C-alpha cells in the first residue's frame, strides 16, 4: 500500500550529515526518523533506520502489530466478507483464536520486530564507535528503541533474540518475558539522564525522549505482573509487587511516571478528541511519542487504520476509497450504551460554509470548496469520525470518474456496497454469521459491522498514504494508565478523578453546543475496563488491557473460550526449525 523511495547509502549519508550539521528547524524534525534504509555506516543514518522500522508497516499497518493487539480482542474483527478477505484464513485466525505457528501475520510480525531489534543493535554500534557530539544522545535513543522493540516482542511472543552490540563474538541470547521485564525496566531507567527533554536537542514527539521513556516505563510497570505470571489461569496477577526502584509497588511507579508527564506542563488534553488522529496532528498537544508520517519523496506514511474500515464505495474524493475490511464487535459497541453523547464516540463534520454532514438521510449536498492537497483540483468529501453505525450516505462516483454533483456542490446519496450492489450500506452493530464459530459473511451480508473512523482518512497521495502521526504514547493514555494504577491500589476516588478529567475535557462539536462529556459518579472494575476502551480504542492497547482485566480468555463473537497459553503467540515454525528457540507452551 505504501509508496517507497529507495535511496542509496550515499544519499542516506548525505541526509544524515545534513541532519547533524544543519540547524534549520525543518531539517531538525525530518531526517532522523524518516529515512528508510538498512545498514548504514554513520550514526544518524543507522538510528534513522531503527526509527524507520516503527513506521514502515510495523506499528502503522492493520496487518502488523495492530492485527495481534486488536483483532484478537473485543474491539476489532476482520471477517471474511464474501469473496474478500479470505486470505487463507489468516485474519479470521486472529479473532477466532485458531492461529498456528505458520500464520502469516504471526510470522510477518516476528520478522518486523526482530528486524527492528537488529537495526537498533547496528545503531548502538554505530553511535558507540563514533566521536560525534551527539554520541551519548544517539546511543541512548538507540538503546531505548531496542528496549521498545524487545518489550513488544516479549509481550507478543514471550521470547526475543538479543546479541551484545559491542561484542563482535557475542552469541545469540534468548530472552524470556518473565525474567527480562525487570532488566528492561532498569535499563530504560538508566538511560533517562542521557535522553533529551522533548523539544531540546532537536527532538520532538517522533524521537525517543525522556518523556517517551516515562510513558514506556509506566507501560512496563503496569504490565510487569502479567509478564511474570502469563499463564495464571485465574488472571489473579500481583499488580502490587514491590517495585524495582523508588520504593513502593509497581502501581506506585506507574503513578510516579505518569504524574511526571501529567504535571510537566509540556502536554495538554485536546478538547477535540479527534484532533489526536487528524492529518495535521503533527503539532498535537497530547503526543508524547508518535510515529511521524509525511507524504513526501522519502516515506509516504500509511493510511491503513483509516482505510481498513471504510467501505469501497465510501470515497473522500474521486481518486480514493476504502476497502471494507475491519469493524468493531457487538460486545464493544454495547459498552457505549448510554454513552453515545460522549465526545469520543462520534463527531460530525462541518464545512466552512456551515453545512454539517449528518449522515442520516437528510443531507442533500455539501460544498465542493475543500480540495484534496496536491491533486488535480479534486473536491474533498469529509466523512464523520468515530464509531459509525447504521445506514450510510455520501458521494457517488460516476462512470466519468468524477463525483456526482448538484450544481457546484457534491451530491449526497444513499450508498450501496460496491461488491454487492443491491445491498444497502448499513453498518449494523450486530454480526450474524451463519456459523457462529466462524467469522464468514455471504456476499449479501458484507455490510455488517459498526466501523471505526477514528483516524482521519487522508486523501492526499492515494488510498494508502497519510500525514497522520500515529500515537504510541499520548496524554490521554497516560491519564488512563494512572487511573488504572490508582484503582488497583484501592484509591477509587483518584482513579475516578483521572477518568473524569478525560471525560469532561473532551467537548462535542458545536452542533451539540460544544457540550463536555459527562462525569462518572461511581467506578468499578467493569466500568474502568469500559473507560480504557473509550479513550484508547483502535490504538494497539486492547490485548494487554484485556489480559490484565481477565477478559482475553472469554468467549465472544466468533470466539470460543480460550486457554491461558493463547495470551502469547507461538514462535514462527520457520524459527523453531532453526533449533535455537523452543516453542511456547501449548503450541507444541
N, C-alpha and C positions, 0 to 999 in steps of 0.2 A: 504493500500500500504506500509505503513511504518512498519518495524520490531521494536517491542518494547521489552525492557527488563524490567521486573517488579522486583523492588528491595524492600527489606523490609525496614521499617523505621530505624532499627538498622544500616543497611548498608548505608542508606542515611545520618544518623547522623555521621557515621564514615567518609564518604566522606567530609561532611561539616566541621568536626573537622580538617581533613587534610587540607582543604582549608584555614581555619583560622590560622593554625599554621605553615604550610609548606611554605617556601619562594622559593621553586623551581619554575622556570619560567613556566614549563609545567603545573604544578598544578594551577598556578595563573590564567590561562586562560581557564581551562577546567571545573571545577566542578560547579562553581556558576551558570552558565547558561545552563547546560546540564544534570542536574539530574532530571529525571521525578519523580513526586510524588504528593501527595495531601496535607494533613495537616501534617506537621512535627513540632516538638516542638522547635527545635533550630533555631536561626535567619537565618543562612546561608542556611539551608535546606528549610525553608519557602520561602526565597527570590528566591532560585533555582526553587521552584515550580511555583512561579509567573512568572519568566522568561520563564520557560518551556512552559507555555501556548502560548507564542508568536510563538514558532516553532513547537509545537505539533499539526499541522494542521492549526491553525488559520490564520496565515499570510504566509503560505508556500504551501498551497494546493489550486489548482484551484477551488475546490468546496466550499471553505470557503470564506473569505473576498474578495478574487480575483473575485469570481463569481458576487458579488454585485457591486464591484468597476470597473470591466472591461466588463463583459458580458452585462451590461446594457448600453454600450456606443458604439460609432462609431469605437472603436478599436478592439472589440472582439465579437465573437458569437460562441456558441456551438450548432449547429443544430442537429436534429435527422438525422442520416446517415443510411438509410435503416433499418436494424434490430438492429442497435446500437444507444445508447444514447437517447432512448425514455424516460425511467425512469419516467413515469407518467407526462411528460411534464415539469419537474422542470427546466431543462436547457433552454428550449425554452421560458418559462415564463420570464426569466431574460431579454432576448433581445426583446421579443415581448411586454413587459410591461403588462403582463396578470397575474402577481403574485397575490396571495391572502395571507391571514394571516396563511394559513396552508401549504404554500410551504415549502418543506423540507429544502431548502437552507436557507430560512429566519429563520425558527425555529432553525436549527442547529447552525447558526452563533450567534443568540441571546444566545444560551446556552454556546457557546465557550467564548464569550465576557463577559457574566455575571459571568462565572466561573473564568475568569481572574480577574475580579473585586473582587470576593470572595477571591481568592488566595492572592491578594495584601493586602486586609484588614487583613488577617491572618499574612502576612509578617510584616505589620506595627505593629500589636500587639506584635508579637514575638520580633522584634527589640526593641521596646519601653520598653518592660518588662525585657530586658536583661541588663547585665552590661559589655558586651564585648567591647573591644576597638573600634570596627567598628560600634558601636550602631548608631551614628549620620549618618554615611555614608549609612548603610543598610536601615535605616528608610527613608532617603531622596530618595534612589533608589526605594524603595517600593512605596512611595508616588508619585514619578514621573511616575512609571509604572501604578499605579492606575489612574492617570490623563490621561495617554495614552489610556488605555482600555476604560475609561469613555468617552473620547473625541470621540473615534471610534464608540462607541455605540450611542452617541448623533448624530454623523454625519449620521449614517445609519438609526437609528430608532427614532431620535428626543427626546427620553426619555432614562433614565438609572436609575437603582437602586443604593442606597447608604445607608450604616449604619456607624455610628461613630465607628471607630476601637477601641477606648479606653473606650467606654461606653457599658458595657455588657447588659444594659437595653434599649439601643437605639432602637427606632422604625425605620422601613424602610422608607426612604425618596425616593420620585420620583423626579429626576432631569429633568429639561426641557432644551433643547438646547438653546433657545433664552435668558434665564436668566443665565444658568450655564456657558456659554462660558467665561464670564468675570471673574468668580471666578476661573475657571480652569487656565486662564492666570495668574492671580495674585498669585495663589497657586504655580504654577511652577516657576514663577519669584522669589518667596520667598525661594524656595529650592536651588537655584543656589549656594549660599555660602557653602552649606553642600555637594554638589555633587563634585566628583573628576574631575580634569582635565584628559582628556583621556591620558592613558599611565602612570598615577600615581596611587598609592594605588591599584596596581594590576589590573587596569582597561584597557580595550581595546574597540573595537567597538561593542562587544557583551554586554557591560554594559551601563547603563544609566548614562552618564557623563554630565558635564557642556555643552559640545559640543552637545550632544544629546538634551539637554534642549534648546539650541539656535535654533536648527533645528525645534524642536517641537513648540516653541513659534512663530517662523516665520510662520509655517504652520497654527497655530491657528489664528494669526492676519490676515493672508491672507484670511481665510475663515470666519472670525468673522461676516462680513456683511451678509453672506448667513445664518449663524446660527440665526441671529437676525430677518431675514425677509425672511424665507424659501419659503413662498407662493407668493412672489411678482410676479404677472402674467407677468410683462414686463421684468423681470430679471434685473431691474434697481436698483442694490444693491448699498448701500452707502459705498464704499470702503475707503472713506476718512473721516470717523467718527473720532473724537478726540480719541487718544489712551488712554489706562488706566494708563500708566506711561511714563515717559521720555519726555513728550511733543510731539507735532506734531500729526500725524494721524496714523491710522492702517498701512498704507503703509510705513510710516516713520519707524515704529517699525519692519516691515518686512525687510526693508533695513538695519536697525541697527543690527538685529540679524544675518542676512545672511552675512553682512560685517564682523562681529566678526569671523565667520568661514572662510570666504574667505581670510581675512587678517591675520589669526592666524599663517600661515606657517606650520600648522600641517597636512594639506591635499593638494593634488595637482591633477590636472586633468590627467587622463590616456590618453596617445596619442593613445593607442589601446583601443577603447571604450569597446570592448567585454571582456577585462580583468576584468571589473567590475562584470562580471557574469560567470566567469570561475571557474572550480572546485578547483583551487588554489588561489582564491581571498581572502583568509584569511589574506593576507598581502596587500590587496588592498589600494592604495593611496587615494581613494576617500571616503572610507567607514567611516561614522561618527557614525551611529547606524545601526546595522545589526543583523540579526538572525544567530548566529553561528551554523553551521551544520558540523558534523563529522560522518563518518561511523565507528562506534565503538560499544562496547558492552553496551553503555549507551543509546544513541539515534542515529538512523541511518540516520537522515536527510530525506528530501523529494525532489524527482526529478520532482515533479508534473508540474512545469512551463515549463520544457523541454519536458517531456513525453507526455503532453496533445496534442501537435500539431503534433508530429512526427507520420507518418503512421506506421501501424503494420508491414509492410514489409520493413521499414527502420530500419536497425539493426546496432548498433555500435559494436556488437560482436555477436557470435553465441548464447549468453545467454541473449541478450537484444533486445528490440523492442519498438516502440512507440504504441500509442493507437488510433490515427486517430479521434480526437475529435474536438478541437477548431481551429479556423482560425481567420484572421482579415477580415474586411469588405471591399467591393469595395470603400466605401467612404474614409476609412483611407488609403487604398492603393493608391488612387488617390491623396492624399495630397503629396505624394512623387514624383509626376510628375515633371520632371526637376531636381530631387534631388537623382537619383539613384546612383550618384557618391559620395554622402555623406558617409563618413566612418561609419556612424551609420546604414546605410541601409542594407548592406550585406558585408560579409567577406569570402573570400576563404581560405581554409586550405592548408598549405604547410607542407609536410612531411620532415623529416630530410635529406633525400637524394635529396631534391629539387623538388620532384613531387608535383604539385598543383592539388587539386581536383576541376575541372572546373564545373562539373555537367551540361554539355552542350552537351553530346553525344560524345565528343572527348576522354574522359577518357577510357583507356584500363585496367589499373590496378594501384594499389597503394601498397606501401611497407607493409609487414606484420610484421615489426620490432617493432611497438608500441604494447605493451602487456597490457591488462586490469589489473590494480593492483589487487593483491591478488586473481588472477584467476588461472585456470588450464592452463596457458600459452595461453590464448585466444587472437588472433590478434584483435587489436582495429582499427575500421574504424571511421574516423572523418568526419562528415557532415559539410557543410558550416554553417555559423552563420548568424543571422539577418533574414530578411524577404525573404522567399523562394517562388518563383512562377515558373510556367511552368513545363515542363517535368522533372521528377526526375530519378536519376541514383544512383547506389550503389551496395553493395554486395548482393548475393542471398544465402539464407540458403538451403543447400542440405538436402535430406532425411536422410543422415547420421548424421545430426546435426552439420555439420561444414559449414563454409562459402566456397563458390566456389573459387578455387584458379587458378592462372596461374603460374605454377612453384611454386616459394616461395613467390608470391605476391597475394594480394586479387584482384580477378577479379571484374571489374566494369561493370554492365549491366543495360539495361533499366529496370525499376521497374514497377510492376503491383500491383493493390490493393489486399490485402490479402482476403477480403471478397467479392470481385467482380473480379475474376481472369482474366477476359477478358478486364477489364478496366485499361487503362494505367494510371499510377500515374502522373497526370497532375494537379498541384495545380493552378487552374485558379483563377485570381484575381476577376473575376465575380462570382456571386452566382445566379443561375437560379432556383428558386423554382417554382413548377407547380402552387401553390397558393402563390402569392407574400406576403400574410399576414402571412404565416406560414413557419417557417424555417425547412422544411422537405424535404429530398432528397430521391429519389428512390435508389435502391441498386446500379444501374449502374451509379449513379451520386455522389457517396460518395467521389470522388477525389477532389471535388471543394473546392476552398478557398485557398488564399495565407497563408502560415504558418509562425509562428514566432518562429525562432530558436535562440532567444536572449540568453537564459540561456544555458550553455553547458550541454549536456546530459552526465551525469557521469555514466559510465558503471560498476563501481565497486559496487558489493554487490546487484545487482538486479535492475529491472526497476525503482523501487520506491525510491531507496536510493541515497543520494548525499552528497558531501562535499561542494557544492556551498553555500556560505553565502548569505543570501537574504537581499539586502539593503532596509532599511526603510528610512534613510536619507543619501544621499551621495552628494559629492561636486557638481556634475553636476546638480542635482536637486536644490541645493542651488542657483547656478547661475541663473537657470530658474525662481525660485521664485523672486529673486531680480530684474530680467529683467521685470517680470510682474508688480512688485510694482513700479518700475520706470515708466513704461508705464502708469499705472493707475494714476500716479501723473502728467502725461503730459511730462515727461522727456524721449522723444523717443530716443534721442541720447545715453543716458546712457543705456537704455534698449537694444539698438542695439549693443552697445559695449559688454555687457554681453553675448548676444546670439552669437555674432561673436567670442568671446573667446571660447565658446563651439564648434562652427563650426570649427574654424581654429586650435584648439588644438588637434583635432582628426585627425589621419593620416590613410590613406588606407594602405593595405598590400603592400609588396614590388613588387608584381605582377603589381601594378599600380604606382610604383616608390615612394611609401610612400607619395603620394600626400595628402596635407592637405585639409580639407573641405573648401568650398568657402564662403567668407564673404557675408553677406547681404548688399544691397545698399539702401534699404528702408524698412519700417516696418509699418504695420497697424494691427488692431485687428485680422483680419483673418490670417495674416502671423504669428502673435505671437501665436495664438492657434495651428497652424501647428508646430511651433518650440517646443512648450511644448511636443507635441506628438513625435517629432523626438528624443528628449532627454530622455523622460520618458515613452515611450510605454511599456506596459506589467508590469508596476511597481506599480499597485494598486492606480494610481493617476488620472485616466481619468474621473471618475464620478465627483469628486469635480471640476476638471478643466472645464468640460462641463457645469456644473451648473453655475459656475462663468461667463462663456462666453455666456450664454443663448442658448446653443446647446442641452441641455439634453432633452428638450421637443419636439424637432423637429422630423418630420417623417424621416425614413431611411429604409435601407434594413430590411424587415420583421418587421417593426415597424411603427405604425401609430403615428401621433402627439399625445402627451400625456398632461395631466393636471399637474399643479404645485404640486399637492398633491403627485404625484409619485416621487418627489425629495427625499422623505424619504420612508422607508418601513413600513409596518404595524407591530405592536406588535403581536407576535405569538398568535393565538387564545387560545392555552393552557394557556398562561399567562393571557390573558384577562379573561378567565373563573375563575381565582382565585379572581377576583373582587378587585384587588389592582391597576392595571393600567387601564387607559381609552384608547380606541382605537384612533389612529391618524386620523386626518381629512381626509375624503374621503374614508375610509375603513370600515365605519360602515354599 
